[in-house]
């Protein structure tokens, strides 16, 4: 465990930067030429900022502040210089450590400073873009509230993507904790439709994935009684899990794809569905009711949401558009795919997705007759 994160243990709205930034009340994607993207915890609302070089957001209770600062290309030749100037202006004290984020220079630093005479505590990330520009992300709370805010602080920082491609990679905090792409010195036997294969494996990578799932579940639990933000927070939970694990399964998907007919995406989806339907049914894993996707895929075990996430990660990598379906009323999760075929369809984003029930051994497009009220399902775009 890195000493920076010792206190946290190791084992909403979306926006992207443009000439102006607006944080929507419910989750939706915003795009921009710069391509940066962040998925803040639900209910964070805009604060002060100039709308060009500084954007500020606050948690629903006002305790946590998240700031995004942009730096022009060439303003700081090295990420250490950008961090040094920012931290000096704040008068912040604490440890710093450099690392690589998406193959670029990055630095994480403890924040400890006074604002209007009151002590603040948190973390900051400093990242360089390929264009030479840079970004500083600061998340902090009153020092007395730091322990209670720690998961939200780390989740906010980990939700940043420097470009579109990075949205399928683990976040900056994850890449600080474990280099990305992660080294995989071991081999693990997996059962694929074409037979058993030996694929690269890393216990440390599985541990890092578990850390993120645990942290995000603790964040989600704080919204349980919030009728306004609950569904958005629930959707964000699965987006964060997808983002943490999708890239980790790309090698697995490449091996899986060799067993599928590339000219027939509907048949490919049927075969992936049949494969996840044969998982060993497992619930209440470590108290958060979900087997992390990397482990679920390699060990073929998990409940409905684990299976749906794994299926989505495989199919999205193959170019098949998917939507996660969640129902609090039915206590269930499924996947829906944008493919031709007969059966029940789920309307989402102007499309009619074909449903995929991952726990019962039924065909693509089939759904339990007791769960056909589509108003009780929440659609979640994962990628």
N, C-alpha and C positions, 0 to 999 in steps of 0.2 A: 504494500500500500504506500502510495506517495504521501509524505508528511503533510502536504497541503490539504489532503482530503481525509485525514485521520478522523476528523470529527464526524464525517458522514458515513464511515464504514465503506467497505468495498464489496463485499460478497454479500375563447382564445381566438386567439385570433391570429390570422396569418398576415404577414405583410412583406413586401419586397420594396427595396429602395428605388425611388424615382425622383423626379424633381419635387414632388410633394408626397407626404405619407399620411394615409388615413387608416386608422385602426377600426375595422368593422366590429359590430356588436357580436355577430355570429361568424363562425369560421368560413372564410372564403379565400381563394388564392388571388394574390395581386402579382403582376409581372412587371418587369422593367428592363431597360437595356443593360443595366449593371448586373442584374441576375442574382443579387443576394436575396436571401429569403430567411425568415425567422418565424417560428411557430410558438409564440409566447403562451404561457398558461392562460386559461380562460379568464376573461374579465379584466385583464390589464387594460387600462385606459390611458389615452394620451395626456402628457403633462406639458411642461414648458419645453421649447425647442424652436430653432429657427426654421425648421422644415427643409434645410439644405445640408448642413454639416452636423447638426445635433438633433437627435430624436429621443424623447424621454417618455417613459411609460410607468404607470404605478399599478400595483396589485389592487384588487377590489377593496381591501381594508386600508390602503394607503401606506402600508408598512414597508413595502419593498419598492425600490426604484430601479428601473432598468434604463440605461442610457446607451445609445449607439452613436458613436462619433465617427465621421468619415474624414479621411485624409487624402489630399490630392496626390496624384502621381508625382514622384520625385521629391515630395515634401520631407520624407524621412527615408534615407537610403537603406536603413536597417530597422528591423522591428524593435530592436533594443532602444534605438533612439526615440521612436514613437512612444514606447512605454515610459522611457525615462522622463520625457517632457510632460506627459500626461500625469504621471504619478507625482512629479515634483510640483506641478501646479496645485494638485490636491493636497499636498503635504502628507501623502500616504506613506506609511511604513509597512514593511513586511517582506516575506520571501518572494523571490521570482525564479522562474525556471523556463528555459527555452525548449521548444519541441517543434515537430513538423506537423502542419495541418494541410492535408491534401497536397503534400510535397512542397509546401511553401513555409517560409519562416513564420514562427508563432511564438508567443510568450504568454504565460499565465502568471498572475501576481495576486498576492493577498492585498486586500484593501483595508486600511485602518486610518481614518482621517476624521476631522471634525467638520460638521456642516451646520452653520448658524449656532455654533457653540456646543452642538450635541455630537457625541461620538458615533461614528458609523463603521460598519464592518461588512466585508463581502469579498468578492473576487472580480478580477478583470481579465479579459482576454484581448490580446493584440495580435492582429492577423494581417498578413500581406497578400494582396491580390496579384494575379498574373500581370495586370496592367501597370503595376508599380504603385497603385494606390493602396490605402490601408484602412483598417477598421479597428476601432477600440470599442469593446463591449464591457460595460460596468454594471454590475448587479450588487446591490447592497441594502442593508436595513440598519435600523438603530442597533447599536452594539448589544443592548440588553435583549433584543429580539432575534439576534443572529441565529441561535440554535434552532428556534422554531421556523425560521425562514430559510435554513440551509438548503433543503431539498428544492424549494422554488428557485433559489439563486442558481444552483447548479443546473437545474432543468432549463432555465431561461438561457443560460450560456450555451448549453449543449444543443439547443434548438436552432442554432444559427447554421446556415449553409452559404458558402461564399459564391456559389454559382449553381446552375441547374443540376449539373452532374453530381455535385456534392450532396444533393438531397437523397441520394441512394447510398451514401457512405455514413458511417458513424459520425456523430457530432464532434465538435472540437474538444470537449471534455473527455469523451471516450478516446479520441486519438491521442490526447495527452497521457491518459492512463495506460494505454496499450498502443504501441505504434501501428499505423495503418498504411498499407495492408499488413495484417498481423502475421507474424511468422507461424508456420504450422509444421512443427518438427515431427509430429506423430502421424500415425495412420489409423483410420477407424473403418471398420467394415459396415457398409450400408446395404440395405436391401432395396434394389431398384426393380422396375418391371422386367428388365432384361436379365436379372440375376444379381448376385452379390458383387460389390466392388470395394476396393480399398482406396479411400480418399484421404487427402491431407486433413489433419485435425490438430487443434490446439486447445488443451484444457483451460489455458489462460484466456483464450478468446471466449469460451463458453462462460467463464467466470465474469468477464467484463459485461457480456450480454445480460447475465443474471443481475449484476449490480444496477444496470440501467432499468431493467424491469422492476426491481424492488423500489428504486427511487421514484419512478414514475407512478407506481401503484400508491405509494405514500402521498404523492401529490394528488392523485385522483380521489383518494379517500376523503380529503378535506372538502370535497364538493358534494358529498353524499346527500346532505340535507338541503342543498341549494337547488330549488326547482327551476331557477332561471338559467343557471350555468352548467347544470349537471350534464346534459346531453352533449354540449360542446366540449366539456372536460373529458367525457368518456371517449368521444371521437379523437381528441388529441392524444389520449393515452395510447390508442392503437396506431396513430400516425407516428408517434415517437418510437414505438416498438418496431414498426416497419422500417423506419429510417435506421435504427440501430442494427438491424439484422439482415436487411435485404442484400447489401453488398457482400456480407459474410457468406451468403448462400449462392453466390454467382458460380463458383467452381462446382458446387453440387448440381446446380441447374445445368451446367454444360454437360456433365455426365448423364443427367436425366434426359436431356434433349436428344441424346444419341439413340434413345429407345422410342422416340416419338416420330410420327410422320409430319415433316415440316410443311408439306403441301396441304395438310388438312388440320387447321387450328381447332375446329370443333372436336374432332376425334382426339387431338392432343389433350384438350381440356377434359374430355371424358376419361382418358387414361390417368391423368393426374388426379382427378376426382376419385376414381376407383382406388387409387393407391393410398390417398389420405383417409379414405373410408375404412381402410384396413388397419389404421393405427390402433394401438392398445388404448382403450379409454382410460384417461387419468384426469382427476380433478384435485383441487385443493393442494396444489404443489407449493410448498413453502408459505402457505397462508394467503397467496394472491390468486389462486385458482387458474393458473396458466403455466404451461410448460413453455419456456422461451423457444422461439422458432428454430434456432440453430440446433438445439438439443432435440426438439420435437422431430425435425426432419431426419437427423442422423439416427435417432433411436426409435422413430416411428411410434410416438406416444403423445397423447394430449387430448384435450377436450375440443369442443367446437371451434373456439376462437383460435387456438393454436393451429389447428388444421387449416382453417380458413386463411390465416396469415401465411402459412407455408405455401399453400396453393397459390395465393396471390403473388408471392415473391417469385415463384417459378414461372407462372404465366406472364406476369408483367415483363420479366426478363426476356420472354419469348415474343414480346410485342403484342400481347393480348390484354386489352383494357379490362380492368377488374374494379369492382366496388365491394367493400366490406359491408355486410348487413348486420345490424345489431338490434336486438329487441330486449328492452328491460322487462316488458310485460311477459314475454315468452321465455325469458332467461336463456336466450339462445343467440348464436351467431352463425351466419352463413356467408357464402361468397356469391357474387353475381358477375357474369361475364358478358362482354359485348360480342356475341357470336350468333350466327344463325342457328336455328333449331326450334323444335316445338316444345311447348310447356309454359310454366308460369314465368312471367317476366316482371321485373322490378323497375319502375320508372325513376330515373335519376339523371339530373343534368341534361335533360333533353333527349336522353337515350332510353331504350327499353332493354335492360340487361336480363339475361337468362339466369335463373337462380341455380345455385349449386349447393345442395345439402350435404355437408361433409361428415356427418355422424351416422346417418342411416344409409344402408346400402340400396340407394335408389339412383335412377338415372338423372342426367343433366336435365334441368327444367322441372323436376318434381319437388313438391313441398308438402309437408304434413297438412292435411285438411284443417286441422285446428289452428294453423298458424298463417292462414291466407289473408288476414286483415293487414294489408300493406301499410295502413296508416300507423301501425304499431311497430314499424321497422324504421331504423335510422340508417341512411346511407352514408358511407365514409369513403371519400377518395383518398387512397393511400399514397399515390405517387404523382 
